[in-house]
Structure formats: structure tokens, C-alpha cells
Amino acid sequence: MRRRPKAKQRGTTIIEMAIVLGLFVMIITVLLVLTNKHATIYRYENALIATNGSARTVLNELELNTLQAHRVLASQVINGVTYSSGANVLVLQLPTTDSSGNFVANSWDYLAIYTSGAQIWEQTQAATGSHRYTGSRLLSNSLKTLSFSYDNVSFPSVKKVSVDLTTEAIYQTTKVVDTHLKQTLRLKNY
């Protein structure tokens, strides 16, 4: 029986190792670039969702309260603080309703929407027997601008309130995404 001679075993050369290492570095570099790009898009989309959601929440709350309002007030003391309607503050007088949805005769709840820095707040003072709560509530903490305009200079005669709202969020150190919404709101019975 003849034996075949053993093939000469050969190791990898430095050039082959350098080529493999170079390819590995290129693949890792491409993966890191793609991961970074994906992370940027993810942060942008989250910021966009946050600003859109915040703006829509504020406008929904404004619409809900304005539709129930009896009138816009020029000024009202609510929970010990005087609020005056203007370009950045909206003060509403709402009929008091009980937990069953029935109106309480000769009774009013008062509500102010105002800004404080990058925040939009709702301050409510409910009358006795009202289903509404008394206190303050944060509506948004991503405010850029909020302005109210009225269809009449006499606040008791106002029938429509126009809202111009912009919310913003920073999604990278220097990049900002914002949402701008405008809406005209009608008071009850108008």
C-alpha cells in the first residue's frame, strides 16, 4: 500500500491578515455610520411625535373649554391670582355643571389658560357643586409661542378666539423640531 505524501501545511500570511482586518474595519465603520444615522432619525421622530402630541393636546383642551364657555372675561381672580385676558392669557367663565351634567343655577366656574416660560398652564376655580376640579394643571412643557386674538375688543362680546400655537423639542444638541398649529374656537351658542 502506497502512502500519499502529506500536503505541506501552510499558515496565513501577514498580507492575508491585513486584508481581513481591513475588511473588518470597513464593515464596522459602515455599521457605526448606519447606527448613528438611525439613532438621529429615531430622536427626530420622537421629538416630532412629542411636539405634535403636545400641540394637539393643548388645542383640544382649549377647544373643549371654549365650547363650554359662557364668555371671555377681561379679568378674574382665580384661586387668589388675578388673570387678565390678552395676547398670552385666556380667561373663561363657564356655567357650573354637577356630576350628572345638570347646570347649577346662578353659579360659574372660572378658567385661565396662561404661559409660564416654556409651559402652558390651566388654572381652574370651580364653584361649589361643580364636577370640575379646582387647581392648576400643566398642559404642555414644550411651548415656543402661544397667542390669542379675539373677534371683538370688548371681551364680554367675544364670540371667537383664534389660537396660534407653536411647540418645540430639541432632538440633538443644536437641532430643533417644532409644530405650528392655528385654530379658531367658538364660544358656546355662537
Beta strands, then each sheet from edge to edge (+ up, - down):
strand 1: 71-72
strand 2: 75-78
strand 3: 81-84
strand 4: 90-97
strand 5: 103-116
strand 6: 119-125
strand 7: 135-140
strand 8: 143-150
strand 9: 160-170
strand 10: 176-186
sheet 1: 1+ 4- 5+ 6- 7+
sheet 2: 2+ 3-
sheet 3: 8+ 9- 10+
end
